[in-house]
Amino acid sequence: MLTRRQLEDLSKCGYIHCANCSCAPICEGVEMKSAQTALVLADMLKRLERVYDSQFNEYFCPICKAGEEVGHFEDCELAAILKGLEGSE
């Protein structure tokens, strides 16, 4: 899995000199490592979509605070990211 610094460097790839890039030692295969990192993070976001509140005995979104029956509010960042990850295959 790539570190945050490697992901940041990779996001600017082509704009920084390879000698200063934290990905330089692993440059070969970095696309595969990036995809693996993204998949791990996407799976984790999906698991975190709902958290349980024992006080109210319900699940809710930790970002927009909408209950499970509501789904997400329109401006929920987590919902937007999850929707983008689903894409239109």
N, C-alpha and C positions, 0 to 999 in steps of 0.2 A: 504494500500500500504506500502511496506517496504521502509525504508530509505536507503541511500547509505551505511551507516555503517553496517546496517543489511545485505544488499546484499553482502558486502565485507566479513563480518563474515561468512555468509552462504556459500560463495565460498570456504572457508577454513574449513568448517564443518568437524569435526573429527580430526582436527589438533590443535584446541585450546580447552581449558577447558570450559565446558558449563557455569560455574559460571562467566567467564569473557566475555561471548558472549552476544552481544546486542540482539540476538534473543531468549535468554533463557526465558524471560517472555512470549513469544508468540510461543514457540517451537512447540506446538501442532498446526497443521494446517499450518505450515510454507511453506510446499510444495505448497499448494493452494495459499497462499499469494504471493509466488515467481512467480507462473504462472500468477497470476493476474497482478502483477507488470510488468512482461515481456510483457504481451499482451498490456498493456497501452503504454509502451515504443515503442513496435513494431508499434502500430497504429500511434503514434506520428511521428515516423521516416518516415512512408509512407506518412503522410500529409506534411512533410518537404522535401520530395524528390525533389520538384520543387518550386522555389520561383519566383515571378514575378518581372521583371525589367522594370519599366515604361519608362525608357530612351530608351531602345531598343524594347519595346513592345513585350517582349517574356518571356517565362519561362525557367529557367535554374537550374541545380543542384548546391546547395550551397557549395558542397565539391569539385567536379571536374570542375565545371563551364561550363560543356557541355550544349548546348542548347537542348531544348526538341526534336528537330528533329534528333539530334545525339544520344540521349539516355544518355549513360554515357561512359566515357573513361574507358579503360580496367583496370586501376589501381585505380578506384574509390572505396574508402572504404565504402561509403554509399550504392552503388550498390551491393557490395559483401555482406554486412549485410542483405540487403533486399532480395537478392537471397537466402541466407542461411535461412532466415525466411520462405520463400516460401516452401523450401524443396522439396522432391519428394514423394508425397503421393500416 
